[in-house]
């Protein structure tokens, strides 16, 4: 899913529900948090090199590595699903070389 960097990036309730459904629903996220954690760790390990190679492109990352890279989130989701990988099993993020800081 896209990284939220400002208030204007926040999805509407309907958009959130759609994203959650694409991830397999809340139960799927609760069922196997270790795979999700592994995907997050892998993304953080590879993020700098991915940004260097693919700035401003989208990536889907699973626990075993990159699943797909493309110019739009739709392209990446389609390519991920075409490989038989559920979007519930990957993290999709924009490889932004200059992300805005989010102060909480």
PANU-109405 format. One line per field, with one value per residue (C-alpha): residue number from 1; x, y, z. Coordinates in steps of 0.2 Angstrom, whole numbers, plus 5000, padded with zeros to 4 digits. Layout:
REM PANU-109405
pos: c(NUM ...)
X: c(X ...)
Y: c(Y ...)
Z: c(Z ...)
REM end
This chain:
REM PANU-109405
pos: c(1 2 3 4 5 6 7 8 9 10 11 12 13 14 15 16 17 18 19 20 21 22 23 24 25 26 27 28 29 30 31 32 33 34 35 36 37 38 39 40 41 42 43 44 45 46 47 48 49 50 51 52 53 54 55 56 57 58 59 60 61 62 63 64 65 66 67 68 69 70 71 72 73 74 75 76 77 78 79 80 81 82 83 84 85 86 87 88 89 90 91 92 93 94 95 96 97 98 99 100 101 102 103 104)
X: c(5000 5006 5015 5005 5016 5003 4985 4980 4986 4974 4962 4943 4934 4929 4947 4953 4940 4945 4964 4960 4950 4964 4976 4964 4954 4959 4959 4972 4983 4981 4983 5001 5010 5027 5026 5021 5035 5047 5041 5043 5061 5065 5059 5069 5085 5083 5075 5090 5096 5079 5077 5093 5088 5070 5067 5048 5042 5031 5037 5028 5039 5036 5045 5056 5060 5054 5038 5036 5041 5031 5027 5010 5002 4989 5003 5012 4996 4992 5009 5009 4993 4998 5012 5000 5005 4991 4992 4989 5006 5016 5019 5017 5026 5032 5051 5051 5069 5064 5049 5041 5043 5028 5028 5017)
Y: c(5000 5018 5026 5040 5055 5069 5072 5073 5056 5048 5036 5038 5025 5017 5017 5010 4996 4992 4991 4980 4968 4967 4962 4948 4957 4960 4942 4938 4951 4944 4926 4927 4942 4934 4934 4952 4956 4947 4957 4973 4969 4964 4980 4990 4980 4983 5000 5011 5000 4998 5017 5019 5007 5012 5029 5035 5017 5006 4989 4974 4965 4948 4939 4931 4947 4958 4952 4966 4984 4996 5014 5013 5005 4997 4990 4982 4975 4967 4960 4953 4944 4938 4929 4920 4930 4937 4956 4950 4942 4958 4976 4988 5005 5020 5020 5039 5045 5061 5056 5070 5068 5064 5071 5062)
Z: c(5000 4997 5011 5020 5021 5024 5029 5011 5008 5020 5011 5013 5023 5007 5000 5016 5016 4998 5002 5017 5006 4994 5008 5012 5026 5044 5048 5035 5043 5060 5054 5050 5056 5055 5036 5036 5048 5036 5021 5031 5036 5019 5011 5024 5020 5002 5001 4998 4983 4976 4977 4968 4954 4953 4959 4960 4954 4964 4972 4979 4992 4999 5013 5000 4990 4977 4968 4955 4951 4940 4936 4945 4959 4947 4937 4952 4959 4942 4940 4957 4955 4938 4946 4957 4973 4983 4988 5006 5005 5000 5004 4990 4992 4981 4980 4984 4985 4994 5005 5016 5034 5044 5062 5074)
REM end
